[in-house]
């Protein structure tokens, strides 16, 4: 049964071995091309004509308004208005799956742009959340939650939902942690909303690898980008503020 396959393999191997290129690299040169605003001064007509039909299609997809931001919001460590908003949106989005988690975590590295005051379009949300991340709901023990908070402290802060209060040191150590005004019970179980990317233990949040009872539908409807858009559509005029969720000790 294996002889025909072996014969074919030998023929193919022999043929490939005999097809040796006669070309050889004799020299390598390189140069640098500065790409700056000077290229915007005069756009070639041929390039404009080529891109025109694609630009129209992209604009039609990116320009629809999903809501409004009541002020400029950006993400920064240890805590910011935009990062607080996105963590809270994960909490809101969990309800569509019949879940009411205790807290949410969104990574700062996954927030790739800010939101200007005024209209928020599909394209604006895509700039903020360009990845194909899905909402993920999981359970950690209190002991693992404390590990997670220590890992968040080591990064200088990640986006956490309302009710989380962390006090960290300037050198990235966890000094104090509470949830909804109560200390973390190491023996209790906590339900957490996050991104499927983080649930895999990425961005140094390895405590998530101990997760159980995972719910993370992979259909497009569960893409975090669309959850953000749905939140803006429902609330329309959206804002957020820093609340002291993560405080760095002086």
C-alpha positions as CSV (number, residue, x, y, z in Angstrom):
1,X,0.0,0.0,0.0
2,X,2.9,2.4,0.7
3,X,5.1,1.6,-2.4
4,X,3.3,3.9,-4.9
5,X,3.5,6.8,-2.4
6,X,7.2,6.1,-1.8
7,X,8.0,6.0,-5.5
8,X,6.2,9.3,-6.1
9,X,8.1,10.8,-3.2
10,X,11.4,9.7,-4.7
11,X,10.5,11.0,-8.2
12,X,9.5,14.4,-6.8
13,X,12.6,14.6,-4.6
14,X,14.9,13.7,-7.5
15,X,13.2,16.3,-9.8
16,X,13.4,19.1,-7.2
17,X,17.1,18.3,-6.5
18,X,17.9,18.6,-10.2
19,X,16.2,22.0,-10.5
20,X,19.0,24.1,-9.1
21,X,19.1,27.8,-10.0
22,X,22.0,29.2,-12.0
23,X,21.5,32.6,-10.4
24,X,23.7,33.9,-7.7
25,X,23.6,37.1,-5.6
26,X,26.7,39.2,-6.5
27,X,25.9,42.5,-4.7
28,X,23.4,44.0,-2.2
29,X,22.7,47.7,-2.0
30,X,20.1,49.7,-0.1
31,X,18.9,53.2,0.4
32,X,16.5,55.1,2.6
33,X,13.4,56.8,1.5
34,X,12.1,59.5,3.9
35,X,8.3,59.2,4.1
36,X,6.9,62.5,5.5
37,X,4.3,65.2,4.8
38,X,6.1,66.2,1.6
39,X,4.3,63.3,-0.1
40,X,1.0,64.9,0.7
41,X,1.8,68.1,-1.1
42,X,1.2,66.7,-4.6
43,X,-0.8,63.5,-4.9
44,X,-0.4,62.0,-8.4
45,X,-3.6,62.1,-10.4
46,X,-3.2,58.5,-11.5
47,X,-3.0,57.5,-7.8
48,X,-6.1,59.5,-6.9
49,X,-8.0,58.0,-9.8
50,X,-7.0,54.5,-8.8
51,X,-8.0,55.0,-5.1
52,X,-11.2,56.9,-5.7
53,X,-13.7,54.0,-6.0
54,X,-12.1,52.3,-3.0
55,X,-12.2,55.5,-0.9
56,X,-15.9,55.9,-1.6
57,X,-16.6,52.4,-0.4
58,X,-14.4,52.7,2.7
59,X,-16.0,56.1,3.6
60,X,-19.5,54.7,3.3
61,X,-18.5,52.0,5.8
62,X,-16.5,54.1,8.2
63,X,-18.6,57.3,8.3
64,X,-21.9,56.3,10.0
65,X,-22.3,57.9,13.4
66,X,-22.9,55.5,16.3
67,X,-23.1,58.1,19.1
68,X,-21.3,61.1,20.7
69,X,-18.5,61.6,23.2
70,X,-19.1,64.4,25.6
71,X,-15.4,65.2,25.9
72,X,-12.1,64.1,24.5
73,X,-11.1,60.8,26.0
74,X,-7.8,59.0,25.8
75,X,-6.2,56.0,27.5
76,X,-3.2,56.2,29.9
77,X,-1.8,54.4,32.9
78,X,-2.5,53.9,35.7
79,X,-6.1,55.0,35.0
80,X,-7.9,57.1,32.4
81,X,-11.4,58.1,31.4
82,X,-11.3,56.0,28.1
83,X,-9.9,52.9,29.8
84,X,-12.5,53.2,32.5
85,X,-15.2,53.5,29.9
86,X,-14.1,50.4,27.9
87,X,-13.9,48.2,31.0
88,X,-17.4,49.3,32.0
89,X,-18.6,48.6,28.5
90,X,-17.5,45.0,28.9
91,X,-19.6,44.8,32.1
92,X,-22.6,46.2,30.1
93,X,-22.0,43.8,27.2
94,X,-22.0,40.8,29.5
95,X,-25.7,41.2,30.0
96,X,-26.5,40.1,26.5
97,X,-25.3,36.6,27.5
98,X,-27.3,36.7,30.8
99,X,-24.2,37.4,32.8
100,X,-23.5,40.0,35.6
101,X,-19.8,39.7,36.3
102,X,-18.1,41.0,39.4
103,X,-15.5,43.0,37.5
104,X,-14.0,43.5,34.1
105,X,-10.4,43.9,32.7
106,X,-9.4,45.5,29.4
107,X,-5.8,45.9,28.5
108,X,-4.3,49.3,27.9
109,X,-2.3,48.0,24.9
110,X,-5.5,47.1,23.2
111,X,-6.7,50.7,23.2
112,X,-5.1,52.1,20.0
113,X,-6.6,55.6,19.8
114,X,-8.5,58.2,21.6
115,X,-12.0,59.6,21.0
116,X,-12.5,63.2,20.1
117,X,-15.4,65.2,21.5
118,X,-18.5,65.1,19.3
119,X,-19.5,62.5,16.7
120,X,-18.2,59.0,17.1
121,X,-18.3,57.0,13.9
122,X,-17.8,53.4,13.1
123,X,-14.3,54.3,11.9
124,X,-13.5,56.0,15.2
125,X,-14.4,52.8,17.2
126,X,-12.4,50.8,14.7
127,X,-9.4,53.0,15.5
128,X,-9.9,52.5,19.2
129,X,-10.5,48.7,19.0
130,X,-9.0,47.4,15.7
131,X,-8.5,43.8,16.8
132,X,-10.9,40.9,16.4
133,X,-11.2,40.4,20.2
134,X,-14.3,38.8,21.6
135,X,-15.9,39.3,24.9
136,X,-14.9,36.5,27.3
137,X,-16.6,35.7,30.6
138,X,-14.7,33.5,33.0
139,X,-14.3,32.6,36.7
140,X,-11.2,32.9,38.9
141,X,-10.7,32.1,42.5
142,X,-10.0,35.0,44.9
143,X,-6.4,33.8,45.2
144,X,-6.0,34.1,41.4
145,X,-7.8,37.5,41.4
146,X,-5.1,38.7,43.8
147,X,-2.4,37.3,41.4
148,X,-4.2,39.1,38.6
149,X,-4.2,42.4,40.5
150,X,-0.5,42.0,41.2
151,X,0.2,41.4,37.5
152,X,-1.9,44.5,36.7
153,X,0.2,46.5,39.2
154,X,3.4,45.2,37.6
155,X,2.3,46.7,34.2
156,X,1.6,50.1,35.8
157,X,-2.2,49.6,35.5
158,X,-4.7,48.2,33.1
159,X,-8.4,49.1,32.5
160,X,-10.6,47.9,35.3
161,X,-14.3,48.3,35.9
162,X,-16.1,50.4,38.4
163,X,-15.8,49.0,41.9
164,X,-12.2,47.8,41.5
165,X,-9.9,49.7,43.8
166,X,-6.1,49.0,43.6
167,X,-3.3,50.8,45.3
168,X,0.1,50.1,43.7
169,X,3.6,51.2,44.3
170,X,5.7,53.2,41.9
171,X,7.9,50.1,41.3
172,X,4.8,48.0,40.3
173,X,3.9,46.2,43.4
174,X,0.3,45.6,44.6
175,X,-0.1,47.4,48.0
176,X,-3.9,47.0,48.5
177,X,-6.9,45.7,46.6
178,X,-10.7,45.6,47.1
179,X,-13.8,45.0,45.0
180,X,-17.0,47.0,45.7
181,X,-15.5,48.1,49.0
182,X,-14.7,44.6,50.2
183,X,-11.3,42.8,50.4
184,X,-10.8,39.9,48.1
185,X,-11.7,36.5,49.6
186,X,-9.0,34.1,48.4
187,X,-11.4,31.1,48.7
188,X,-14.3,32.8,46.9
189,X,-15.0,32.7,43.1
190,X,-15.3,35.8,41.0
191,X,-16.9,36.2,37.6
192,X,-14.8,38.4,35.3
193,X,-15.5,40.0,31.9
194,X,-12.5,40.5,29.7
195,X,-11.1,40.0,26.1
196,X,-10.5,36.5,24.8
197,X,-6.9,37.6,24.1
198,X,-6.3,38.4,27.7
199,X,-8.1,35.2,28.8
200,X,-5.3,33.3,27.2
201,X,-2.8,34.9,29.7
202,X,-1.4,37.5,27.3
203,X,0.0,40.9,28.1
204,X,1.6,39.5,31.3
205,X,-1.8,38.7,32.8
206,X,-1.0,35.0,33.2
207,X,-3.4,34.5,36.2
208,X,-6.2,34.3,33.6
209,X,-4.7,30.9,32.5
210,X,-6.4,29.4,35.7
211,X,-9.8,30.4,34.3
212,X,-12.9,28.1,34.6
213,X,-16.5,28.2,33.3
214,X,-15.5,30.1,30.1
215,X,-18.2,31.7,27.9
216,X,-16.9,33.4,24.8
217,X,-19.1,33.1,21.7
218,X,-16.9,33.5,18.6
219,X,-19.6,34.9,16.3
220,X,-19.2,38.4,15.0
221,X,-21.9,39.8,17.2
222,X,-19.6,39.2,20.2
223,X,-16.7,41.2,18.8
224,X,-15.8,43.8,21.4
225,X,-15.8,46.5,18.6
226,X,-19.5,45.9,18.0
227,X,-20.3,45.9,21.7
228,X,-18.7,49.3,22.0
229,X,-20.8,50.6,19.0
230,X,-23.9,49.1,20.5
231,X,-23.2,50.9,23.8
232,X,-22.8,54.2,22.0
233,X,-26.0,53.6,20.1
234,X,-28.0,53.0,23.3
235,X,-26.5,55.7,25.4
236,X,-25.8,58.3,22.6
237,X,-24.0,61.0,24.6
238,X,-21.2,59.1,26.3
239,X,-18.7,60.2,28.9
240,X,-16.4,58.8,31.6
241,X,-14.1,60.0,34.3
242,X,-11.2,58.9,36.5
243,X,-12.5,57.6,39.8
244,X,-9.4,56.5,41.7
245,X,-9.7,52.9,40.5
246,X,-6.0,52.5,40.4
247,X,-3.9,54.8,42.6
248,X,-0.1,54.9,42.7
249,X,1.4,55.4,46.1
250,X,3.6,58.5,46.3
